[in-house]
Amino acid sequence: MITFLQYFGKTISLLTVPILISCQQKSLETPTPNLTFKPSSSSVILGEISDDPTEVFESFQPLADYLTKQLSGEENITAKVEVAPNMETMAKWLKSGKVELYFDSPYPAFLVSEASDAEVILSRWKGGVSAYNSVIITLRDQGMKEINDLRGKTIAFEENFSTSGYMLPYSYLKQQGLNLIEKTSDNQWISENEIGYVFSGNDNNSLQWLVSGRVAAMAMGSVDFEKLPAETREQFIIIGETRSVPRHMVVISPTLSKHKIRKLKKILLEMNESKSGANILEQFEESTKFAEIPKHKSDIFQEIRPLINANLKNIEE
């Protein structure tokens, strides 16, 4: 049994492994009243879901200022960044126009867009990555070789609104004909014809649970798996891999005029072609470009429509 992880070249005990990914707070517990908001037609208002407004403003404000300047041609028009505590609030702000552009991974982006009548218009190459998928991993010394070996065992997902940590692997396992049952704890009894799943909260917890034997497998994004040092990756085996989806999506408020939408879309698509635009993209969480969504990358959302519909009611209530 492995009792430690090699993480970024350091030996770290299971009790002190640092957080691998900062997860946005997408709680569905604190609805906010619908608001009426009338922004300037020349300003741009970006929105993000987070519990750390300072970090959001640092990375989002330069982009908001750039888009506003490009849209208006003026320097003195104020651009805004709004930070929502959860998806319900973001959906309400998009619907009212308090937020005009919202960026997120595909699953929450589609949930929020459908709850707000907003439109997904582009993909975003966050961290220089155009698309990503999920991998399901287990410890190499456990002897599991394929997905069917998970029957009667428990898998750790990240959180119930994560694209790579839940939506993609959950849909993949269902498509394999497997029976998934959510468990409130990792020690609940599981029958031989089902796979139990629990939510760990983040990839770091999932790794700890997998190494300590609390779960038999875990799901994580392929990009994050590749960031692990080679000696750490060697401790695991990939027993399942999902299809890929765009890394991030751009959602636009339904309150905007068609003219403003066309102009914003054009500005975003051309940002990487200029030095100033590329510099702003780099500040925006190391993005490299915005792009049209390839048709074959959006088809998967038809496949996971039942999962989207099941969670929509939580946002709309």
N, C-alpha and C positions, 0 to 999 in steps of 0.2 A: 504493500500500500504506500502511495506517495504521501508524504507529510508536509511538503512545502512546494511552492511554485518558484520557478526562475522567472522573474519579471523584470524586463529591461536590464538584464544582466546582473540582477541582485537577488540574493536568497532572502525571501521574506516569509515570515511565519503566516499561517492561515489566519491568525487573529489580527494581522496588521497589513494584509494585502491592500494597497491603495485602490481607490475607485478607478476603474478602467475607463468608464464613460460617465460623463455628467448627464444624468437623465433630467429632462424637463419635467416640471410638475404639471401633469395633465389630469389632476383630480377632477372628479365629476360630482363634488360634494357641496360646492358653494355657488349656486346660480346667482347671477347678477341681473338686476332689472334692465329691460330693454331701454336703450337710450336713443334720443334723436340728436343727430349731429350733422352740421352743415359746414364742411371744410371749404377752404378756398379752392377754386377750380385749378389754380396753378401750383398749389402745394401738394406734397405727397406724404401720406401717413403710413408708416410701416408698423406692423404688429408682430409680437412674439409672445409665446407662452413660457413663463419662467418665474422662478422665485428669487432671481438675482438681477434686479433692474439695472444695477450699475454695469454689470458685464454686458448686458444687452445693449445699453446706450453706447458703450464704447465701440461695439462692432457694427451696430445698425445705423447710428446717426450719420456717419460719413456717406453711407449709401443713400439715406433719405435726403441729405443735402445735395448730393450729386444729381439724383433724379429730379428734384425740384428745380435746380438750376437749369438742367437740360430741358425740362418741360416748359419753363417760363422764360428762360433767357435772361433772368435777373438774379442778382446776388442777395437782395434784401427780403426775400420771401421765406418765411420760417417753415422748415420741415419738421415733422414730429415723429416720435417713436412712442408707441403705446405698449405697455407690458401687461398682459392678462394673466390671471392666476390659474386659469383652467380653460378647457375647450368650450364649455358653455358660454363663458364670457367672450371668448374670441369669436364664436359664431354670432353672438348678438352684436358685437362691434362691427364685424364685416357686414352684417345685414343692414345696420343703421348708417354705415359710412364712417364711423369713428376710426376704423382701420380700413385702409384701401388695399394694401398688399400684405400677405401673410405667407411665410415660408416654413415648410415642415417636410418630414419624410412622408411617403405616399399614403400610408394608412390614416394617420391623424389628419392629413391634408384633405383627403377625400371625405372623411367623416365631417369635418368642419365645413367644407364647401357644400355638402348636401344639406346640412342643418341650417345653412345661412343663405342658400340659393346663390352662392358665389360660384365662380368658374375657375377651374384649373387651367392655366394658360401656357405655362412653360415648365421646363425642368431646370434644375440648378446643379451645376457641377460643384458641390460642396467638397472642400478638401481636394479638389482636382479629380474627383471620381464621378463619372457619368452615371453609372449604374452599379448596383450591388445585389447580393443575394444572401441567403442564410445557410449556415452549415449546422448540422446536428452532430455533436461530438460526444465521445465517451472515452474513458481511460483505456489505453492500449492493452493493459494487462488484465482487463475484465473479460476478454474473450468474445465480446460482441462484434459481429461483422456486418450486420445489416439491420434495417429498420424493424423487421419482424422480431428481432431479438429483444425489442423493447416491451413486448407483451408481458403483462404482469409486473412491470416496473414503473418508475416515476421519472419524468423529465422535468427540468426546470426551464420555464420561460421567464423573460425579463419582467415586463409589465403589460397589462392588457390593452394598451394602446400603442405598443411598439410594432413597427413594421418588421424589422429583422428579428426581433426577440420574441414575437408572438404570431402576428398575422401570417407571415410567409411560412414558418415551420408548421403552424397549426393547420393551415390549408393544405400543405404538402402531405402531412400525415393522414388527413381525412381523405385525400385523393388516393392514398394507398389502401383505402378500405379499413383503416384502423379505427378502433373505438376509443375516443379520448374522453376522459372523465376528470373534471376539475376536483382537486382535493384541497381541503383547508389546511392540511399539514402534510409533511413529507412522510410521516409514519402511519398514515391511514392504510387500511387493508385495501389491496387491489386484486381483482380477480384475474385469472390467467388470460382472459380474452379481452382485456382492456389495458390502456396505458393511462396512468394517472399523471396529471400535470399540476404544478404549483408555480406561483409567481414569486421570484426572488427579489425583485425590485431593481436589480442592476446586474450587469455581467460579472462584476467582481464577486457578488454573493453567489451567483450560479457556479462560478469556478471553484469557490470554496466548498460549496455543497457537493459538487462533483468529486473533488479530490478527497473530501472527508467521508464519502460514501453515503451521504444523505439522499442523493439522487443518482440514478444510473446514467443519465445523459443530460445534456443542456443544448439550447439553441442560442446562436449568436450571429451577428453580422459577419460576412466574409471579410470585410475590410478590417474589422476589429480583430478577427482571428489571425489575419496576416500580420498585424502589428505586434503580436506576441513574439518574443525571441524564438529562434529556431529550436533551441534546446527545450523550451516549454512546449512548443507545438508537437515535438516528438513524443511527448508523454500521452498525446491523445490520438484518436483515430476518428476520421469523418465517416459516419455511417449513412448520412443523408445530406443532400444538397438541393436547395430549391432553385427555381428559375429566378432570373434577375428582374429588378424593377428600377426605375430612375432613382437616383440617390436622394434628391429633394425636389419638391414641387413648388410652384408659384401660384398662389390663390389670390384672385382679385375680387373686390367688392362688387355686388350687383348694382350699387348706387352710381357707379361711374358711367359717364357717357361713352358711347362707342368710339368717339373721337379720342378721348383721353386714354381709353384702353389701347387703341391702336398706337398712339404715340409712346405710351409707357412700354409696350411690348417691343417696339422698334428700338427704343433707347436701351433696354435690357439686352436685347440680342446683339447690339453693336458695341457694348461696353468693352469687350475684350480686344477690340480692334484698335483702341487708342491707348496711349501710355497712361493717361489720367484715369481712364475707365478701368484698366487692368490693375492699377494701384488701389483703387477703391474696392475692387473685387477681392484682392489679396487681404485687405483689412476686414472684409466681410467673411470671416471664418474660413479664410484661405480658399475662397471660391475662385474658379478659373473662367467660367462663362455661364451664360444662360443659353438654353437651346430649345428648339421645338421638341415635343414629345414624340418619339418614334411610335408608330401605330402598334408594332409588335410588343412594345414595352407597356402599353396601356391595356392590352387585352386581358391581363391577369385580373383586373378589377371587376370584370364580368364574372370571373370564376369565383371570386370571394364575395360576391354581392350578398349572399345570406349572412355572412359574418358582419359586413358593414351595416346591413339593415338591423341586425340584432343589437348593435351598439348605438345606432342612431337615436333610439328612443330615450337613451340615457342623457343625450345631449339636449334633446328637444323638450324634455319634461321641465 
